[in-house]
Amino acid sequence: MMMRNAFALAVTLVLPTELAGYALHHAHAAGQTQAAQQYELARGAGETRAECVGQIRIGPGITVMDLETTRTDSDDARISLRGTRDSVVCEAILHPAMQPVLGRSVVQFHNGTTVPLAQVLRQILEAGKQPRMPQTMRSTALDKIHVHTLHAVAVYEGTAVHPTSHPIETPQGIIHLTVESTRKPVTLFLMSYYPVDWRVSAAPGARIGSVILRGYYRQTIRGLDNTVPINLASAEDDRWEEMFPRTLVTSRDGLLDFKAYVRSMVGVEPATVQSIYTGNSMVIDGKTTLEFPAPIEAPITQPVVFKSDHESSARFRGRKMMSPDRLTVGYGMSGASTESIATVPHSKGRWYAEFIIHAGAANAVPDSWTNVGIRSTANESGGLTSHDGQLAYGVKRYLRNVGGLRDNDVIGLAMDLTRGHLYVRHNGVWVGGSPDSGHAILQIVTDRQYVVAVEVGSPGGDYTKTDTWTGNFGSTPFRHLIPQGFEPYGGVRPK
């Protein structure tokens, strides 16, 4: 999930949910702020980056024939003035989740005429399409699938069928999967972000009883006996409710979340899990599986402060989003909201921290995206919005019965990670129960590593304003008495 500066695949590998989550984040925001957003493209303007949501205004003396478009990576598009370096890079506009936004956005020329943005980008949209291999197997309903010993494979992509130097929209790949001899029938759970044609070979003595295929894009499979039942689902087929929010398993918490996701779907956890970025030839031998050590609560040697992936984006746009002491954070000038997290996570113990909100809007009501809470460090796309398989606990919604979040409010978070309890304090008053009562407002999943997180929105879509959060992890006295039995979030760890 998966950031904009790391979006170019030539620079770094980007996790699938960061790709999808980023585009969906912008698509959601576009519905709220489209009318207020405009972007300029004129001679001498240089290169700018934008979401291209709403309207791109073209400077004087420029016609549609002066524009040329290129795909900068699989999801970004550059609109340039021919023969110049003046351009606007539309971030994530080519991602499938952004199609509704693309359909509502226009390019307006200086003489008042408008052209749909999709028409301007038509050439690269058409060039980015790739024929898919047909699915040769019929899908069987999941409740009709008999699940045997389960072995899972989760990848981002397969080896490209038609390698090309030009990025394409949905590069379909091939993965050759060998299943070695098994004592009993096995069920294969195969998942990829990009479309993959899974080529299965069963060694002598191997018995494949059933297959479950999942992917953001539609998957295909061949090499199986026609009697093997297969269940197919993809987000491309509007089966969002059956998708795990990421297709790479890269951490212990991610592995636990993945196993829980599979268990909730079919009733059993996978006996083995393999996960790599690009699949080529893989083997199911019943023994090879991911293993991660349990997290260690190491001593804190530096003050706990905020960090954010959006800092570079804010600096690129000439904006500071973080105070010198890194305890006050604002909007990072990208997307609907900016997430900042504490520099230290916790996996056990009882911890307390406080946060003060400063509303950037004139009416002193924080933006709807502004929130505070905790989330699992395995959530690669970040954010305090909980999705299936992503553990995120934003607390703003629990403040509605006590007047909601207002300017200068103090929010206290008391997290008991051993028992799985999260307590919320609003201006000194516990909401839904105090730690002494044992009635937590939120039950959280235990045996995970969590980090405190804040989200900051831009009020009313006005990018010149921002809400801010000021965090106190224990470096100064708290506004309200720390609950008995809890330690400051940035203090001494329990023995």
C-alpha positions in Angstrom: 0.0 0.0 0.0 2.8 2.4 -1.6 6.1 8.2 -1.5 5.5 10.1 -4.6 9.2 10.9 -5.1 9.8 7.2 -4.8 7.1 6.4 -7.3 9.3 6.0 -10.3 10.1 2.3 -10.5 13.5 3.1 -12.1 14.5 4.6 -8.8 13.0 2.2 -6.3 10.5 -0.6 -6.0 7.1 0.5 -4.9 4.8 -1.8 -2.9 1.5 -2.6 -4.5 -0.7 -1.1 -1.9 1.2 2.1 -2.0 0.4 2.3 -5.7 -3.2 1.4 -5.3 -3.6 3.2 -2.0 -2.1 6.4 -3.3 -4.4 6.5 -6.3 -7.5 5.7 -4.2 -6.5 8.3 -1.7 -6.4 10.9 -4.5 -9.6 9.6 -6.1 -11.4 10.0 -2.8 -10.1 13.5 -2.3 -11.0 14.5 -5.9 -14.7 14.0 -5.2 -14.4 16.6 -2.4 -12.0 19.2 -3.9 -12.2 18.9 -7.7 -13.8 22.3 -8.3 -11.3 24.1 -6.2 -8.2 22.8 -7.9 -6.5 24.3 -11.0 -3.1 23.8 -12.5 -1.2 26.1 -14.8 0.9 25.2 -17.9 2.5 28.1 -19.6 5.7 28.9 -21.5 8.6 29.4 -19.1 6.8 27.7 -16.2 9.3 24.8 -16.0 8.1 21.4 -14.7 5.5 21.1 -12.0 3.9 18.0 -10.4 0.2 18.0 -9.7 -2.8 15.7 -9.1 -4.4 17.0 -12.3 -7.8 16.9 -10.5 -10.3 19.3 -11.9 -8.8 21.6 -14.5 -5.4 22.3 -16.2 -5.2 25.8 -17.5 -3.1 26.5 -20.6 -1.3 29.8 -21.1 -1.7 32.2 -24.0 -0.6 31.3 -27.5 -0.8 27.5 -27.0 -3.0 25.1 -28.8 -3.7 21.4 -28.4 -1.2 20.8 -31.2 1.5 22.3 -29.1 1.0 19.6 -26.4 2.7 16.2 -26.2 2.2 13.5 -23.6 4.4 10.8 -22.3 4.1 8.1 -19.6 6.8 8.7 -17.0 6.1 5.5 -15.2 3.2 3.0 -15.0 0.9 5.6 -13.4 2.2 9.1 -14.0 1.7 11.2 -17.2 3.6 14.2 -18.4 1.9 16.9 -20.5 4.7 19.0 -22.1 4.9 22.0 -24.4 6.5 20.7 -27.5 10.2 21.7 -27.9 10.4 23.1 -24.3 11.0 21.8 -20.8 7.7 23.3 -19.6 5.4 20.5 -18.4 3.1 19.3 -15.7 3.4 15.8 -14.4 0.0 14.3 -13.5 0.6 12.1 -10.5 -1.1 8.6 -10.5 -3.6 9.8 -13.1 -3.2 6.6 -15.2 -3.9 4.3 -12.3 -7.2 2.4 -12.9 -8.6 3.7 -9.6 -8.3 7.2 -11.0 -10.5 6.6 -14.1 -13.5 8.5 -12.6 -11.3 11.4 -11.8 -9.7 11.4 -15.2 -13.2 11.4 -16.8 -14.2 14.5 -14.9 -11.0 16.5 -15.5 -10.5 19.0 -18.4 -7.8 21.1 -20.1 -8.8 24.7 -20.6 -7.1 26.8 -23.2 -6.5 30.6 -23.0 -9.3 31.3 -25.5 -11.8 29.5 -23.2 -12.2 26.2 -25.1 -11.9 23.0 -23.1 -10.8 19.5 -23.9 -11.3 16.4 -21.7 -8.0 15.4 -20.1 -8.7 11.8 -21.2 -8.6 13.0 -24.8 -5.3 14.8 -24.3 -3.9 11.6 -22.8 -5.6 9.2 -25.3 -2.4 8.3 -27.1 -0.6 7.0 -24.1 -3.7 5.4 -22.7 -4.1 3.4 -25.9 -0.4 2.6 -26.1 -0.4 1.3 -22.5 -2.9 -1.5 -23.1 -1.6 -5.0 -23.4 -3.6 -8.1 -24.5 -4.3 -10.5 -21.7 -4.1 -14.3 -21.9 -7.5 -15.8 -21.6 -8.6 -17.7 -18.5 -9.0 -21.3 -19.5 -10.6 -22.4 -16.2 -14.1 -21.7 -14.9 -14.5 -20.1 -11.4 -16.0 -22.2 -8.6 -17.8 -20.5 -5.8 -15.6 -20.3 -2.7 -18.1 -22.1 -0.5 -17.9 -25.0 -3.0 -14.1 -25.2 -2.7 -12.8 -28.0 -0.4 -9.7 -26.6 1.3 -6.9 -29.1 1.9 -3.4 -28.3 3.4 -3.0 -24.7 2.2 0.2 -23.2 0.6 0.3 -19.5 -0.3 2.3 -17.5 -2.7 2.0 -13.6 -2.8 3.9 -11.6 -5.4 3.7 -8.2 -7.0 4.3 -9.3 -10.6 5.4 -12.1 -12.8 8.2 -12.0 -15.3 7.0 -9.9 -18.2 5.6 -11.8 -21.2 6.5 -9.0 -23.7 9.5 -7.1 -22.2 9.5 -3.5 -23.4 11.4 -0.3 -22.6 8.1 1.6 -22.4 6.0 1.3 -19.3 2.6 -0.2 -19.9 -0.7 -0.1 -18.0 -1.0 -3.7 -16.9 2.1 -5.7 -17.7 1.0 -9.4 -17.6 3.7 -11.8 -16.5 4.3 -15.5 -16.2 5.3 -17.5 -13.1 6.2 -21.2 -13.4 5.1 -22.9 -10.2 6.2 -26.5 -9.4 4.3 -28.5 -6.8 6.4 -31.3 -5.4 5.2 -34.6 -4.1 2.7 -34.4 -1.3 1.3 -37.1 1.0 -2.2 -35.5 0.9 -4.0 -33.2 -1.5 -3.0 -29.5 -1.2 -4.8 -26.2 -1.9 -2.8 -23.4 -3.6 -3.6 -19.8 -2.7 -1.9 -17.6 -5.4 -2.0 -13.8 -5.3 -0.4 -11.1 -7.4 -1.0 -7.3 -7.8 -0.3 -7.3 -11.6 -2.0 -9.9 -13.8 -0.1 -13.2 -13.8 -0.5 -16.3 -15.9 0.4 -19.0 -13.4 1.9 -22.1 -15.2 1.6 -25.0 -12.8 3.6 -28.2 -13.0 2.8 -31.1 -10.6 5.7 -33.4 -9.8 5.0 -37.2 -9.7 3.1 -37.8 -6.6 1.8 -34.3 -6.2 -1.9 -33.9 -5.7 -3.5 -30.4 -6.2 -7.0 -30.6 -4.8 -8.1 -27.0 -5.3 -6.8 -23.5 -6.2 -7.7 -20.0 -5.0 -6.6 -17.0 -7.2 -6.6 -13.4 -6.0 -5.2 -10.2 -7.5 -5.8 -6.5 -8.0 -5.9 -7.4 -11.7 -7.4 -10.6 -13.1 -5.2 -13.7 -12.8 -5.1 -16.7 -15.1 -3.8 -20.2 -14.6 -3.0 -23.3 -16.7 -1.4 -26.7 -16.3 -4.1 -28.1 -14.0 -6.4 -31.1 -14.5 -9.9 -30.0 -15.6 -11.3 -31.5 -12.5 -9.4 -29.2 -10.1 -11.9 -26.5 -8.8 -10.6 -22.9 -9.0 -12.0 -19.8 -7.2 -11.2 -16.5 -9.0 -11.6 -13.0 -7.7 -9.9 -9.6 -8.4 -10.5 -6.0 -7.7 -10.6 -5.5 -11.5 -13.9 -7.5 -11.3 -15.2 -5.3 -8.5 -14.5 -8.0 -5.9 -12.9 -5.5 -3.5 -14.3 -7.1 -0.4 -12.2 -10.3 -1.0 -8.9 -8.5 -1.5 -6.0 -8.4 0.9 -4.8 -4.8 0.9 -1.3 -5.6 -0.1 0.3 -8.4 -2.2 3.7 -8.6 -0.6 4.4 -10.0 2.8 7.5 -8.2 4.1 7.3 -8.3 7.9 6.3 -10.4 10.9 3.1 -8.4 11.4 2.3 -8.5 7.7 2.7 -12.3 7.8 0.3 -12.5 10.8 -2.2 -10.2 9.1 -1.9 -12.3 5.9 -2.5 -15.5 7.7 -5.5 -14.0 9.5 -6.9 -12.8 6.2 -6.7 -16.2 4.6 -8.2 -17.8 7.8 -11.1 -15.5 7.7 -11.7 -16.4 4.0 -11.4 -20.2 4.0 -11.3 -21.2 7.7 -7.6 -22.3 7.9 -4.3 -20.6 7.9 -1.7 -21.4 5.2 0.9 -24.0 6.2 3.5 -22.2 4.1 3.8 -18.6 2.8 6.2 -17.4 0.1 6.4 -13.8 -1.1 8.7 -12.0 -3.5 8.4 -8.9 -5.7 8.9 -10.5 -9.1 8.1 -14.1 -9.6 9.7 -16.3 -12.2 10.1 -20.0 -11.1 8.8 -21.0 -7.7 8.5 -24.3 -5.9 5.9 -25.5 -3.4 7.7 -28.1 -1.4 5.7 -28.0 1.9 8.8 -26.7 3.8 9.9 -23.3 2.3 8.1 -20.5 4.1 8.6 -17.0 5.4 9.9 -16.6 9.0 10.4 -13.4 10.9 11.8 -12.9 14.4 9.5 -11.3 17.1 10.0 -7.6 17.6 12.4 -6.5 20.3 11.7 -3.6 22.7 15.1 -2.0 22.4 16.2 0.9 24.7 15.2 4.4 23.5 18.4 6.3 23.0 17.0 9.4 21.2 13.9 11.6 21.9 10.8 10.3 20.2 9.5 12.8 17.6 7.5 12.8 14.3 8.6 11.6 10.9 6.8 11.7 7.6 7.2 10.4 4.0 5.6 13.7 2.9 8.4 16.0 4.0 10.2 15.9 0.7 6.9 16.7 -1.1 6.3 19.7 1.1 9.9 21.0 0.6 9.5 20.5 -3.2 6.6 22.9 -3.1 8.4 25.4 -0.9 6.4 24.5 2.3 7.6 23.5 5.7 5.3 20.9 7.3 7.4 20.1 10.5 8.6 22.3 13.3 12.4 22.4 14.1 11.8 20.2 17.2 9.8 17.8 15.0 6.9 17.7 17.4 4.5 19.9 15.4 3.4 18.6 12.0 1.2 19.9 9.2 0.0 19.2 5.7 2.5 18.0 3.2 1.0 19.5 0.0 0.1 16.2 -1.5 -3.2 14.2 -1.5 -6.1 14.7 0.8 -4.1 14.4 4.0 -0.6 13.9 5.4 0.3 11.2 7.8 3.1 11.6 10.3 4.2 8.8 12.8 6.3 8.6 15.9 9.9 7.6 15.3 9.6 4.6 17.7 7.0 1.8 17.7 5.9 -0.4 20.5 4.8 -4.0 20.6 4.1 -4.5 24.3 3.7 -2.6 27.5 1.4 0.3 28.5 2.1 3.7 27.0 0.7 7.2 27.1 1.0 10.3 24.8 -0.9 13.5 24.2 -1.7 15.6 21.1 -3.0 19.1 20.7 -4.9 20.1 17.5 -4.5 23.5 15.9 -7.2 24.0 13.3 -6.1 25.9 10.1 -9.6 26.9 9.0 -11.2 30.2 9.9 -14.1 28.4 11.7 -11.6 26.6 13.9 -13.0 23.1 13.0 -10.3 20.7 11.8 -10.5 19.2 8.3 -12.5 16.0 8.0 -9.3 14.1 7.3 -7.5 15.3 10.4 -7.3 12.4 12.9 -5.0 10.8 15.6 -4.6 7.2 16.7 -2.4 4.2 16.3 -1.7 1.7 13.5 0.3 -1.4 12.8 3.7 -0.8 11.3 2.9 -3.5 8.8 0.4 -1.1 7.0 2.5 -0.3 4.0 0.0 2.3 2.7 -0.2 3.9 6.1 -3.2 6.0 7.3 -5.7 5.7 10.1 -8.5 4.3 7.9 -8.9 0.7 8.7 -9.2 -1.8 5.8 -9.4 -5.5 5.8 -6.1 -6.9 6.9 -4.8 -3.4 8.0 -4.8 -2.6 11.7 -5.5 1.1 12.0 -7.4 2.8 14.9 -8.3 6.4 14.4 -10.1 7.9 17.4 -11.8 11.0 15.9 -15.1 9.3 15.3 -15.4 8.5 19.1 -15.3 12.2 19.9 -18.7 13.0 18.2 -20.7 12.3 21.4 -18.6 14.8 23.3 -18.7 17.7 20.8 -16.2 16.4 18.2 -12.7 17.6 17.6 -12.1 21.4 18.0 -9.2 23.8 17.8 -6.8 23.5 20.8 -8.4 20.2 22.0 -6.0 17.8 23.8 -6.3 14.2 22.9 -4.7 11.6 25.2 -4.0 8.1 24.0 -3.4 5.3 26.6 -2.5 2.1 24.9 -2.2 -1.2 26.7 -0.6 -3.4 24.0 -0.3 -6.4 26.2 -4.1 -6.7 26.9 -5.2 -5.1 23.6 -6.9 -2.0 24.9 -6.8 1.6 23.7 -8.2 4.3 25.9 -9.0 7.9 24.6 -9.0 11.1 26.7 -10.6 14.3 25.4 -9.6 17.4 27.2 -8.9 15.4 30.3 -12.1 13.3 30.2 -12.0 9.7 29.3 -14.3 8.8 26.4 -16.0 5.4 26.9 -14.1 4.3 30.0 -10.8 5.0 31.8 -7.9 2.6 32.2 -8.9 2.1 35.9 -12.3 0.8 34.7 -10.9 -1.6 32.3 -13.5 -0.6 29.7 -11.5 0.4 26.7 -13.2 2.3 23.9 -11.2 0.2 21.4 -10.1 -3.5 21.5 -7.0 -3.8 19.4 -5.3 -6.9 18.0 -2.4 -8.0 20.2 0.9 -9.4 19.2 1.5 -6.6 16.7 3.9 -3.7 16.5 2.1 -0.3 16.7 3.1 3.3 16.1 1.3 6.5 17.1 0.1 8.4 14.0 -1.6 11.7 13.1 -3.3 12.7 9.9 -3.6 16.3 8.9 -5.9 17.7 6.2 -6.0 20.9 4.3 -9.2 22.7 5.4 -11.7 23.2 2.6 -9.2 22.0 0.0 -7.3 25.3 0.4 -3.7 24.3 0.1 -2.5 27.6 1.7 -3.9 26.5 5.0 -3.3 23.5 7.2 -4.3 21.9 10.4 -1.4 20.9 12.7 -0.8 18.4 15.5 1.6 19.0 18.4 2.7 15.7 20.0 4.0 15.2 23.5 5.6 11.8 24.0 6.8 12.6 27.5 9.6 15.1 26.8 7.6 17.7 28.7 4.9 17.4 31.4 1.6 16.2 30.1 -1.5 18.5 30.3 -3.3 15.8 32.3 -2.1 13.2 34.8 -0.6 10.1 33.2 -2.8 7.0 34.1 -1.4 4.8 36.8 0.6 1.9 35.4 1.4 3.6 32.1 4.8 5.0 30.9 5.4 8.0 28.7 5.4 6.8 25.0 8.9 8.1 24.6 10.1 7.1 28.1 11.7 4.1 29.7 10.5 0.8 28.3 9.2 -1.8 30.8 11.5 -4.6 31.9 
